[in-house]
C-alpha cells in the first residue's frame, strides 16, 4: 500500500505529464495512413498535399476527426492547378507582389476583386467540398494589414466580406462546413465578422521562433481570442519555438487559456515538439 501511494502521488505531479500537441497542423507529407493512425481531433492539411479521396475523408470523419483544408485567401501559390504560366505581377490585375524573401512563388492578391474570388471559390468547391472536408482553414487573412498600410481604408471590411462569400458558397454546397481563419485577430472587433467563423488558427502568440513575442502583439491576440472563446469559438494555437524551455512555457500558457495547442516546425512537415 505504501508503494502504491507513492506511485499515485508521483503520477499527479505536473512534471510527470508530457505536454504535447492537441491538434495536427501539417501541410507537407501528411498521408491518409498517418491521419488515420493519429489520435487528434482537429487536423489542418493541404488538400493538394494529402491527395485524400472523398472516401478517405469520410473514413477519417467517421473516426470523429475534423479535417480542415488549407486555403490562402491573401496570396496565391504558383504550384496550384489554377496558376497560369503567363501570370506576372499586375497580370491579371488582381495579382500583386511576390512575397520575398520569405515565400518565393507566393504572391499577394487584391482579394476584393471578383475574378480572384471566383477562382478561389471554384478551387474550394472542386478540391475541398467535393471531397467532403469538414471545413476550410483560411491563411493570409492578415493580408489586409498590407493593404491598410498602402492607404486602403476599406481593406478590413473587404476581407470580412470575402470570408463571408466563401462561407456562403461553402454552405450552399455542404451545409455545416466550418470556417477557421488564421491570424488577423483584430477583425473580431467587428460584429459582422463574428458569425462568419467557427474558430481560429493563431500563430506566434507568445514566441517568434525562440524569441519572445512583442508583448503588444501577445496582448492583442489574448484580448480577441478570449472574446472568441467566450463566444464558443474553437482556438487552434501554434507557436514555433525549438528550445525546450520555450516549448514548455508555450504549452503551459496555451493550455491555461483553454485552447488547443501545438508546437511545430515552421515548414509544417509534421514535426511536433513536446515538453
N, C-alpha and C positions, 0 to 999 in steps of 0.2 A: 504493500500500500504506500509506503514511504517513497519508493522509486516512481510509482505511478503519479503521485502528487507532484514530484519534481518535474517529470516529463510534461504534465499538463501545464504547470507554471511556466516552463521554458517555452512551450509552444505558443503561449499567449503573448510573449514579448514581441514588440514591433520588429526587432532586427531578425527575428526568425522567419518572417514572412517576406518573400521576394515581392518587390514592386515591379510590375511589368505592364506591357501594353494591354489595354482592354478593348481595342479595336484594331483593324488592319487597314493601313494606308499603303498600298503597293501599286505603283504604276508601271513597274517593269518586272517581267519574269513571273508574274502570277499565272497559275495554271488551274484548270478545273480540279485536278487531283490535290493540289496544295490547298485550295479554297475549301474543298470538301473535307479535308482532314483536320483543319484547324478548329478551334473552339470559340472563335469570335462571333459576335452577333452582327456587328456593323463592319462592312467591307467597302473600301473605296478602291476601285480598279479602273484601268483604262480599257474600254471595250475593244480597241484596236490591238491592245497588247495581249489580252487574255484569249481572244478569239472564241469566247464562250458561245455555244449554240443556245437556242431557246430552251431546248430540253435540259441542258446543263444548268441554266439559270433557274429553271423550275425545280430541279433536284435540290439545288442549294437553298432556295426559298422554302422548300418542303422540310428542310432541316431547321427552319426557324431563323435562317440568316437573312439579313437585309443587305442587298448588293446594290451599291450606288455607283453609277457610271460617271466618270470624269468627263467634263466638257470645259473648255476655256471660253469664257464669254468676253474677255478683254483682249484676247490675242487669237491669232490663227497660227497653226504649225504647218510647215511646208511638207510634212510627211502624211497629212491627211488625204484621203482619196478625193476630196473635192478641190484640192490645190491644183492650180494650173501653172504650167511651166513658164508661161509668159508674164505671170504676175510680178509686179515690182511696186515699190513704194509709190503710191498715188495712182496706180493702175492695177485693179479697179480703184475707184475714187475713195472707197472706204478703207483701203489698205494703207496703214501708216508705217512708222519707222520700225526697223528691225531692232529687237531688244538686245543690244550689245553692251558689254561683252558677256553678260550673264546667260542669255538664252539665244544663241545663234539659231537661225531658222524659225524663230518665233517673231511675229510682227504684231505691234499694237493695231487695233482696229477701231474705227469710228462706229462704235456699237449701236448708235442710234439710227443708223441708216438701214432702211427696209431691205435692201438687197442682201446685205450681210446677215441680217436677222433671219431672212428666209433660208439662206444657206445653212445656218446653224440649226434652225428648226428642222429642216429636212434631214440633216445628219442625225439629230436626236431621234426622229421618227424611224429612220432606216437602220441605225446601228444600235439603238438603245431600247426604244419602246417596242420595236418589232421582236426583240429578244426577251422582253418581259422583265427587264431590270426593275428593281424596287424603286429607284429614284435617280435623280441627277445631282451631281456634285459640281458646283459651278466655280471654277477657278477664275481669277482675273477680275473679280468684282471690284477690287480696289483700283482698277484702271481709271475709274472716274477721277481719282486724285490727279492723275497725269493730265487729264483734260481741264480740270479746275485750275491747275497751275498755269495752263495756257490761256486762261480767261474765260473758259466756257462755263458760265454760271448755271446752266441747266444740266450739267453733267450728272449730278447725283440723282435727280429725278428721272433723267433718261435711262440711267442704269436700273432704277426701280421699275420703270415701265417695260424695259427689255425683259427683266426677270419675270414680270407679270405675264408677258406674252409667251415666254417659254412655259410657264406654269399652265396657262390656259391651253396651249397647244398640247401639252402632255396629258392634261386631264381629259381632253376631248378624245384622245386615243386610248388612254389607260387610266381610268379614274382611280384615285388613290396614289398616284405617282408622287413620291416625296421630292422636295426641293431643299437642297442644302447648299447655300452659298459659302464660299471660303473667304474669310477676312472681310475688309470693308465694313467693320462693325458699326461705324458711326451712322450708317444708313438706318440702323434700328431706332434712331430717334424719330423717324418719320412714321406716322401712324399707318400710312398706306402701304408701307413695306412689310409690316409685321405679319399680316395674314397670308402673305405670299410664300412664307418659308416655314419649314417644319423643323429645322435645326440649323446648326452652323458647323463649319470646319474652321478652326482657328490655329494659325501658326505663330510660333515665336512669341508666346505670351510673356514668359519670364526670362528667356535667353535668346541671344542671337549667336548661334553656334555655341561656343563656350564663353562668350562674353555676356555680361548682364544686359538684359534688355533695358532700353531707356525707360525710366520709371513712368514718365508721362504716357508712353505707349501701353505699358502694362496696366496702368490705371484706367485708361480708356477702354481697353478690352474687358477688364473686370467689370466696369460700370455697365456696359451694354450687355455683356453676356450674363450677368446676374439678373438683369431685367428680362432677358430672353428665357433664362431657365425658370424664372418665376412665372413666365407665361406658358410654361410647359414645353419649351423647345429643347431638343437634344443637342448637347455641345460635344463635338468631337475635336479634341485638342491634340496638337502635335508640336513638340519642340525638337531641336536637332543637336543637343549637346553630345559630346563624346566622353568627357571626363566623368568619372564615377560620381564624384561629389555633386556635380551639376545635374546628372541624371537623377540621383536620389532626391535632391532638392526639388526638382521639377515634379516628380511623381507625388511627393508629399503635398506640395502646394496645389497641384491639379486635382488630386483625388479629394482634397479638403473642400474644393469648390463643388464637388458632386458631379464632375464631368467625366466623360470617357477620355482616357489619356493614352498617349503613345510617345515614345522616343524612337525616331527612325533616322536613317541616313538621308541626307538632303536629296539624293537621287531617287529615293523611294524604291529601292531594289528588293525590299523585303527584310532588310536588317532591322532587328528590334533590339534595343538596348534596355536592359533591366537593372534593377538595383538590388 
